[in-house]
Amino acid sequence: MDKALQTMIDNMPEKTGKSLDEWKKILKENSFTKHSEGVNYLKSKHGVTHGFANTIISLSKEDNASKDDLVKSQYNGKEVLIPIYYKLIEYVQTLGSDVKISPKKGSVSIIRKRQFLLIKPATKTRIDLGFKLKDQPITERLENSGPFGTMCTHRVRLSDKLEIDNQLKQWISEAYEQSI
């Protein structure tokens, strides 16, 4: 868990009046179909600031869905991409014991001290791989970040696991090395 998030969780009882576990119990009594509904509920009914409300809802959702379920949901209808995903995961796990794989609803963050790679099934036939890379020029293959915006500096589009070649692995390794 990143240091800022841990600090926020540690400060939660003082700033909101309840611990994260207490908030999770309150949220179990209510059902929200949208993230924003939960945030608005905590803000209006309990006077929680937006930042804490957003964090509480996000962490509660992560508890409700296992990491495997999150990944499975991402690739529902996109099963042809699963071999690419697992080959990427297999490679990033060789980079070091400090690599954290963090599935979210629509993507998987690969984190060292900070996120250095983002794996997102973009279409039924393509994974977009977002990088945080310093001093790498934009090329035909190593594109600008596109839909990732400022979360990433570059993007590579993958539609076959054979595209996970030495060049791509070098970029992944470089992003890993720069994320300290």
C-alpha positions as CSV (number, residue, x, y, z in Angstrom):
1,M,0.0,0.0,0.0
2,D,1.4,3.4,-0.8
3,K,2.5,5.7,2.0
4,A,-0.1,8.5,1.3
5,L,-3.0,6.0,1.4
6,Q,-1.8,4.4,4.6
7,T,-1.5,7.8,6.2
8,M,-5.0,8.6,5.1
9,I,-6.3,5.3,6.7
10,D,-4.3,6.0,9.9
11,N,-5.8,9.5,10.1
12,M,-9.3,8.4,9.4
13,P,-10.6,8.0,13.0
14,E,-9.4,11.4,13.9
15,K,-10.6,13.2,10.8
16,T,-13.9,11.3,10.2
17,G,-14.8,9.9,13.7
18,K,-14.6,6.3,12.6
19,S,-12.0,3.8,11.5
20,L,-12.0,2.3,8.0
21,D,-13.4,-1.0,9.4
22,E,-16.3,1.0,11.1
23,W,-17.0,2.7,7.8
24,K,-17.1,-0.6,5.9
25,K,-19.7,-1.9,8.4
26,I,-21.9,1.1,7.8
27,L,-21.6,0.7,4.1
28,K,-22.6,-3.0,4.3
29,E,-26.0,-1.8,5.6
30,N,-26.5,0.2,2.5
31,S,-26.5,-0.7,-1.2
32,F,-25.1,1.7,-3.8
33,T,-25.1,0.9,-7.5
34,K,-22.7,3.8,-8.3
35,H,-19.4,4.9,-6.7
36,S,-20.7,8.5,-6.6
37,E,-23.9,7.4,-4.7
38,G,-21.7,6.0,-1.9
39,V,-19.5,9.1,-1.8
40,N,-22.5,11.4,-1.7
41,Y,-24.0,9.4,1.1
42,L,-20.9,9.6,3.2
43,K,-20.6,13.3,2.5
44,S,-24.3,14.2,3.1
45,K,-25.3,11.8,6.0
46,H,-22.0,11.7,7.8
47,G,-20.2,14.9,6.9
48,V,-17.1,13.1,5.5
49,T,-14.9,15.2,3.2
50,H,-14.8,14.2,-0.5
51,G,-11.3,12.8,-0.3
52,F,-12.0,10.5,2.7
53,A,-15.4,9.5,1.2
54,N,-13.8,8.5,-2.1
55,T,-11.1,6.5,-0.3
56,I,-13.6,4.7,1.9
57,I,-15.9,3.7,-1.0
58,S,-12.9,2.6,-3.1
59,L,-11.4,0.5,-0.4
60,S,-14.8,-1.0,0.5
61,K,-15.3,-2.0,-3.2
62,E,-11.9,-3.7,-3.3
63,D,-12.9,-5.8,-0.3
64,N,-16.1,-6.9,-2.0
65,A,-14.4,-8.1,-5.2
66,S,-11.4,-10.4,-5.1
67,K,-8.5,-9.6,-7.4
68,D,-9.3,-12.7,-9.5
69,D,-12.9,-11.5,-9.9
70,L,-11.8,-8.0,-10.9
71,V,-9.5,-9.5,-13.7
72,K,-12.1,-12.0,-14.8
73,S,-14.7,-9.2,-15.1
74,Q,-12.2,-7.1,-17.2
75,Y,-11.8,-9.9,-19.7
76,N,-15.5,-10.9,-19.9
77,G,-16.2,-11.0,-23.6
78,K,-12.5,-10.4,-24.3
79,E,-11.2,-13.9,-23.4
80,V,-8.9,-13.9,-26.5
81,L,-6.8,-11.3,-24.6
82,I,-6.2,-13.5,-21.4
83,P,-3.0,-15.2,-22.7
84,I,-1.5,-11.7,-23.4
85,Y,-2.5,-10.6,-19.9
86,Y,-1.0,-13.6,-18.2
87,K,2.3,-13.4,-20.2
88,L,2.7,-9.8,-19.1
89,I,2.0,-10.7,-15.5
90,E,4.5,-13.6,-15.7
91,Y,7.2,-11.2,-17.0
92,V,6.6,-8.4,-14.5
93,Q,6.8,-10.9,-11.6
94,T,10.4,-11.6,-12.7
95,L,11.4,-8.0,-12.2
96,G,11.7,-8.1,-8.4
97,S,9.9,-9.1,-5.2
98,D,8.8,-5.5,-4.7
99,V,6.4,-5.6,-7.6
100,K,2.7,-5.3,-6.6
101,I,-0.1,-6.3,-9.0
102,S,-3.2,-4.3,-8.2
103,P,-6.3,-5.1,-10.2
104,K,-9.0,-2.4,-10.3
105,K,-12.4,-2.4,-12.1
106,G,-11.1,-1.6,-15.6
107,S,-7.3,-2.1,-15.5
108,V,-4.4,-3.6,-13.5
109,S,-1.8,-1.3,-12.0
110,I,1.7,-2.7,-11.7
111,I,3.4,-0.8,-8.9
112,R,6.9,-0.7,-7.3
113,K,7.1,2.4,-5.2
114,R,4.7,4.0,-7.6
115,Q,2.8,2.7,-10.7
116,F,5.0,2.1,-13.6
117,L,2.8,0.0,-15.8
118,L,-1.0,-0.2,-16.5
119,I,-2.6,-3.1,-18.3
120,K,-6.0,-2.3,-19.8
121,P,-8.2,-4.4,-22.1
122,A,-9.1,-1.6,-24.5
123,T,-11.2,-3.5,-27.0
124,K,-12.2,-7.1,-27.6
125,T,-9.0,-7.6,-29.6
126,R,-6.5,-5.3,-27.9
127,I,-4.7,-4.6,-24.6
128,D,-3.3,-1.1,-24.1
129,L,-0.2,-1.1,-22.0
130,G,0.5,2.2,-20.4
131,F,4.1,3.1,-19.2
132,K,5.7,5.7,-17.0
133,L,9.0,6.2,-19.0
134,K,11.3,9.1,-18.8
135,D,13.4,10.2,-21.7
136,Q,11.9,7.8,-24.3
137,P,10.9,9.3,-27.6
138,I,7.5,8.7,-29.1
139,T,7.8,6.1,-31.9
140,E,5.3,4.2,-34.1
141,R,5.2,1.4,-31.5
142,L,5.9,3.3,-28.3
143,E,3.1,5.9,-28.8
144,N,2.1,8.9,-26.7
145,S,-0.1,8.0,-23.7
146,G,-3.3,8.4,-25.6
147,P,-6.4,7.7,-23.4
148,F,-4.2,7.2,-20.3
149,G,-3.5,11.0,-20.2
150,T,-1.1,12.0,-17.4
151,M,-1.3,8.6,-15.7
152,C,1.2,7.3,-18.2
153,T,3.8,8.8,-20.6
154,H,3.6,6.1,-23.3
155,R,1.3,3.4,-24.6
156,V,1.9,0.2,-26.6
157,R,-1.1,-1.6,-28.2
158,L,-1.0,-5.4,-28.0
159,S,-3.2,-7.9,-29.8
160,D,-1.0,-11.0,-29.7
161,K,1.3,-12.5,-27.0
162,L,4.1,-12.7,-29.6
163,E,4.3,-8.9,-29.3
164,I,5.7,-9.3,-25.8
165,D,9.2,-9.4,-27.3
166,N,12.6,-8.3,-26.0
167,Q,12.0,-4.7,-27.0
168,L,8.7,-4.5,-25.0
169,K,10.4,-6.3,-22.0
170,Q,13.2,-3.7,-22.1
171,W,10.7,-0.9,-21.9
172,I,8.9,-2.6,-19.0
173,S,12.2,-3.2,-17.2
174,E,13.2,0.4,-17.8
175,A,9.9,1.7,-16.4
176,Y,10.4,-0.6,-13.3
177,E,13.9,0.7,-12.7
178,Q,12.7,4.3,-13.0
179,S,9.8,3.8,-10.4
180,I,12.0,3.9,-7.3
